[in-house]
Amino acid sequence: MFFTHLGRVIAVLALALGVMRVVLGVLIAEDFLGPYEAALARYTRASNAGEVINTGIYAVLISIALGILTEISYALKSLKAP
């Protein structure tokens, strides 16, 4: 049960960080945080805003997969007889 709870925590944190990274990439691309090159250098190590958005989307997708796996683990644990 420990890994199920740990997986849930990691999934939620990865989801939050992924969404924040996507939003950051969009804000940089739209020059909302200042000039494009300056904001990109200040807030990330990426070569362009698309790379920031891609890594954020990957984190969101991985967190969804991990969340699904933890839900399956929790459901299987509750089906077992004590």
N, C-alpha and C positions, 0 to 999 in steps of 0.2 A: 504494500500500500504506500510505502514511502516514495517509490519511484513514480507512482501515479500522481501524487501530490506535487512532487518536484517537477514532473513533466508539465503539469498544469501551470505552475508558477512560471516556468521557463517559456511556455507557449504564450502566456499573457504578456510577459515582458518583451518577448520577441515581436509580438504583434504591435505593441505600443511603439517600440523603437523603429520597426519597419514603416509604420504609418508616419511617424515623425520624419523619417529619412525621405519618404516620398514627398511630403509637404515641403521639406527643406529644398529638395531638388526643384520643385515647381517654383518656389519663391526665388531661388537663384536664377532660374531660367527666365522668369518674368521681370528680372531686375528690381524686385521689390526690396531686397536687402542692400542695394547699392549697385555700383557697376559690376557687370558680370564677372570679369576676371578677378577683381578684388574680392568679391563675395565668395567666389569659388575657392580662391586661395585661403581666405580667412576661415571658412567654415568646414572645408573638406580637403582631402588629399586627392580627390578624383580629377581626371583630366577634363571632364565636362559634366554638365548638369544631367545629361541622360544616364551617365554611369551611376550617379547618385540615386536617381529614380529607379534604375534597374536593380541595384542592390537592396533598396527598400522593398520593392515588389518581391524579390526573392525571399527576404526575411518574412514578409507577410505570408507568402505561400507555405514556407517551411513551418511557420507557427500554426497555420491552419491544419497542416498535416499532423503535427505533433499534438495539437488539441484533439483531433479526431482519434488518434491512437490512445490518448489518455482516457477519453470517454469510453472507448472499447474496453480498455483495461478495467475501468471502474465498473462497467456493466457486467463483465465476466466475473469480477470479484464478488459482486452482489448475487450472482446466480449460484455460486458454489455453496454447498451445504456446510455448516460449521462442524 
